[in-house]
Amino acid sequence: MATFNDWLEGARLRTLPAAIAPVLIGIGAAHFLGGFSAARSILALAVALALQVGVNFSNDYSDGVRGTDAVRSGPPRLTGGGKTSPKVVLAAALGCFALAGVLGLVLLYISSQWWLLVPGIAAVAAAWFYTGGRTPYGYMGVGLSELFVFVFFGLMATVATTWVQIQVAPWWLWCAAAGTGMLSVALLFVNNIRDIPTDSKTGKRTLPVRLGDRLSRFVYAWLLGIGVVMTGLGLVQTRFVLAYLLVFAAPVLLISRRVLAGAKGRELLPILRNTGFLTLFTGLAVCIGLVVS
């Protein structure tokens, strides 16, 4: 029987910055533009977190029943590691998606932005079919995983958080949204670089598997560097943009250097964690900069 710590590991807390950072930027933008709402901000954050945890449990279930988690360089999964039954993990995933749906409907009701229901449904569908269904796009290796992460955990999560509060989306917000989306893709990318040896054996054709180890590392470094710069453009209307770039230049160089130097397997776990922290702290920095301006 899975323990509480097993469930925490299954929720993959290190991936949550991908859900939190874009919402923080959207909240900061709403405050800067004069339309901040605490209730709507909290709801947007709750929706993003529920969706991210749902994706993680769904991925655990689907990879577990297919056997693609049988050999791993990372921690054992709930399903693949035999810690609990697949049905229980599936129920947890569906429960998270349902929670995200209910909270999302409440947010749309109080904001009267019902048109966002369409991209919201698309986000849930993308979350499930990442590794679920008969032909999961996460196994295709054609870049759909990265595209949907960029769209839903970058553009949509950031801009929609602001839109449900003030119905304004200036160009610099889109730039910051694109930046945090690229950082979320970098988080996915370094995770898949770590798993290239095992994914190749189990038939999971991620984009890094197709690109190969060396090229994938350069793509990761590019995503990290450009992502941090683009996120910083969210502060272009403030006096903090230069300070932001100076603060985050060193972490980008240090993290990228380790990946380009060839860190593999468990050596990439700290890099995965640090990529998550970088994503979170850049989002937090932009949020604070916008709020105090």
N, C-alpha and C positions, 0 to 999 in steps of 0.2 A: 504494500500500500504506500502510495506517495506521501511524503511528509510535507509539512508547510514549506520547508526550504526547497524541496523538490519543485513545488508549484511556483515558488519565487524564481527559481532557475528556469522553469518552463516559460514563465512570463517574459524572460529575457530583458531584465531591467536596463541593461546597458544599451538597448535599442530605443528606450523611451525618449532620449533627447531628440530623436527624429520627429517625435510627436509634439514635444514641448516647445522647442525652439521656434518653429514657425508661428505658433500661437502667441508666444511672447512678443515677437516682432509685430504681429497684427494688433495686439493689445497696445503696445507702445505707439503704433501709428494712429490708432483710434484716439488715444489720449492727446497726442500731438495735434491732431486735426480737430480736437474739441468735441468728440462724440463718445467718450469712454463710458461704458456701462459695466459695472462689476458683475452683475448677474449674467449678462451675455458673455462676458469674458470667461467666467468660471464654466459656463455650459460648453463653450467652444473648446476649452482645455479638456473637459471631461469626455467630450465626444472623441477628440483626437487620441486620448490615452486609451479609451475603451477599444477604439478601432485598431490601434497598434498592438495591444495585448491580444485582441482577437486574431490578428494576422499571425502573431507568434504561435498561439495555440493551434490555429488552423494548419500552419506550416509543420508543427510538431506532429499533428495527427496524420496529415497526408504523407509526409516523408516517412513516418513510422510504419504505416500500413503498406507502403511501397517497398520498404526495406532499404531506402537510400540513407537512412540514419544508422544502419547497422555498424558501419565502420566510420568513426569520427575522430578528428584531432582535438575537438572541443569537448565540453562536458556532455555526458549522456543525456538523451532526451527522455521525456515522460513516456512516450509511446515506444520509440525505438529501443529505449533502455529497459523496457518491461516494468516500469515503475507503477503504472496504472493501466487500465484497459483503454483501448482506442475510443470506445464509446464515451467514456468519461471526459477524455480530452476534447472530443468533438463537441460534447455538450458545453464544455467551458468556452470553446471558440464561438459557438452559436450564441451562447449567453452574452458574451462580450459584444458581438455584432448587434444583438437585440438591444442591449443597453445603449450602444452608440446610436442606434436608430431612434429609440424613444427620446433620448436626450436631444438628438438632432431635431426631431419634430417639435419638441418644446421650444427650442431655439428659433426655429423657423416661424412658429406661431407668434412668439412675442416680438419678433422682428418684422413679421409680415413679408419675409423674403422667400416665398414659396418656390420660386424658380430654382433655388439652390437644392431643391429636393432631387432634381435630375442628376447633378454631379455627385450628390450625396449617395444616391443609389449606385451610381457607377463606382464610387470609392469602395463600397462594401463588396460589390461584385469583383472588382479588381483584387481586393484582399483575399477573397475566397479562391478565385481561380489562379492565384499565384502558384500554388502547388496543388490545388484541389481540382476535381473534375477529371474527365478522361484525358484531356490534352492540356495540362497546366502550362501556362506560358513561361513559368519560371524554369522549365526544363528545355526550352527551345533555344536559348542562347542567342537570340536575335535582338536583344536590347529592350524588350517590352518591360521586363522587370524594372530596369533602370528608368525607363520613360515614365512608367506609372508612379514610381516613387517620387520622381521629380515633380510630376504634376500634382499628385494628391498630398504628398508630405512636404511640398515646397510651395508651388503657386497657389493651389486651392486652400490649403490650411492657413496660409498667411493672409491672403487677400480676403478670403471669406470671413475670417475673424474680424477684420476691419469693416468689411461691408455690412455685416449684420448689425453693426453699431452706428455707422454714419453714412453708408452708401456712397463712399468716395474711395477711389483707388488711384492715387497719383503714380507717376512713372517710377519714382524712387522706391515705392513700395513693391512694385513688380520686380525691380532689380534685386531688392533684398530677398524677395520670395524666391527668385531664381537662384540666388546664392545659397540660401539655406536648403533649397532643394538639391543643389549639387553636393552639399555636405552630407545630406542624407543618402545620396547615391554613393558617395565615397564610403560611407559606413557599410552599405550593402556590399560594395566592391571589395573592401579589405576582408570582410567576412568570407566572401566567395573565393578570394585569392588563397586564404588559409585552407579552404576545402577543395582546392583544385585536385590534389592527388586522390582523395576519396570520391569526389564527385565524378571524376573520370572513370573510376572503376564501377560505379553504380549506375552510370548512364544519365546522370543529371548534368545536362549540357548548359551550364550557366555561361554568361558572356565571357568571364575570365577563362573558363575552360576552352572556349573557342579562340580567344585572342592569344592564349598562352601566358605563362607566368611572367616573363620579362615585360612584354608590352602592357599587360594588365597593371603592373607596378607603376609604369609611367602614366597610365591613364588615371590611376588613383592619385598620384602626386599632382597631376593637372587639376583634377576635380577639387582637391583640397585647397590648392593655391587660389584658383579662380573663384571657388566658392566663398572663401573668406573675403576676398576683395569685393565680390558682388554683394555679399551680405552687408558689408560696410557702407555701400552706397545708400543704405537706408538712413544713414546719418548725414548725407550730403547737405541737408537743409540746416544742420546744426554746426556747432564749433568743435565737435568731438571726432570728426571723421579721421583726421590725421593721427590723433592719439590712439584710436581704435586700430589703425593699420600698424602702428609702431608696436602696440602691445601684442598683437597676434602674429606678427611676422616670424618671431622666433619659434613659437610652437609649431607653425606650419613647416618650417625648415627642419626642425628636429624630428618630427613625426615622419615626414616624407623621406628624410635621409635613412631612417631605419628600414623603411619599406624598400627603398631603392637599393639598400645594401644587401637585401636578400633574406630578411627575417622570414622564417617559415614555421608552420605548425603552431605549437603553443607559444612560440616567440611572438606571434602576431596577436595573441590575446591582449597584452597590454596596449598594443597599437589600436586594436578595436575599441578598447575602453577609452583611450585618449582621444580617438576620433569622435566618440560620442560626447566626451567632455568639451571638446573644441566646438562641436555643433551647438551644444547647450550654452556655453559661455559666450559665443558670438551672438546668439539670439538674445541672451540676457543683457549683454552690453548694448546692443542696438535698442532694446526695450528701455533700459535705464536712460540712455542718451536722449531718446525721444521724449520720455516722461519729464525729465528735468529741464528740457529746453523750452 
